């Protein structure tokens, strides 16, 4: 099945998947895999490996599902485990509470949502938002206890801040790839500046939506939930002396610095031993491994070294279900990418060319919603847009940069069940999938719409 009929089937399948998860209470892992299998078969993926007319091997549905599942573990699996271990160490030693104190003092106790949103926005410039959320989650949980703020509001703000810089601001790979494809790879400073500017309305929109939805939805880790029986002061006292601010921050900030230096080295083309060393240390797995080592040192300093085995074991038990659901989401995206859906959208892109700056936004939004990956949506849309820039009147440097921004805005619209970030946010945020649709999915819609309206206004000016 191809063309419009398959597009309709895809929409029905996504609705059916959401219905199975939220209403029938079928586990997301099973629901996503079932929908992936059905879509793959209906989309023309062969049941077993075969050979096409050109003699190329075409993988069967089982192989494609296996590849999609394993890709999660090879890309962000260890990253999630190491990030969760750092979070466990920060919580066990009281370092997360120390960081919460620092943030609250800097921004003020009346604005914890803004504090965590800005923290996420800064962190995700050099770090993937999935990794950033896992690393920052202990601080979010500690700030919920510290201030009594809605856990949902804090989760939405942090996720939104991370997502913003992920799609708009180099050195994240999506904006860099889009800028190069559109011929402005030498104007990354302009892209970065516009990314910072365009982030503002997205952050504002997400902030107010977070404040609103935080009053409507309750997570499992709210400050007044049944498992929180101590006041914040009692909780601090139970740790004895909290770690220093430097040691509390080091397991988080050192990996971020290493990843940022790796990106800077790549952009500036540093070679030799220095470039190779920074590239190695800046690999997310290695950088977070360094964070884990610092976390172990923190445990030893807090005289909790004997609890390392138990804390690691508890972390793996917690992370396991998250990894499997995240891998299932990757399966769905891989299956869809192997069908004709993306090709169909690309072939019919001319129907949208008359709407100017909204064209790359809508195209990226369709691709994002269809296959889940923001980076794939950004790079694919940029490839489609490259030969059309002159016809659309976007061939100037500034308009090309605005096109990169429009693509980024579309690539965040929307995060739902086929996006690994959706499952990271909902699981670590203590929310059900149904709550995730009301929070993460709608928040990314708000971010995307606020951004594209602002981008449209800028396009009228420039």
Protein Blocks (a to p, Z undefined) as FASTA:
>chain_A
ZZjllmmmmmmmmmmmmmmmmmnopafklmmmmmmmmmmmmnopafbdcddfkopacddf
klmmmmmmmmmmmmmmmmmmmmmmmmmmmmmnommmmmmmmmmmmnopklmmmmmmmmmm
mmmmmpcfklmmmmmmmmmmmmmmmnopafklmmmmmmmmmmmmmmmmccbfklmmmmmm
nopammmmmmmmmmmmmmmmmmmmmmmmmmmmmmmpccfkbfkbmklmbdfklmmmmnop
addfklmmmmmmmmmmmmmmmmmmmmnopghjllmmmmmmmpmklmmmmmmmmmmmmmmm
nopmmmmmmmmmmmmmmmmmmmmmmmmmmmmmmmmmmmmklmmmmmmmmmmmmnojmlmm
mmmmmmmmmnopaklmmmmmmmmmmmmmmmnopabfklmmmmmmmmmmmmmmccdfklmk
lmmmmmmnopafklmmmmmmmmmmmmmmmmmmmmmmmmmmZZ
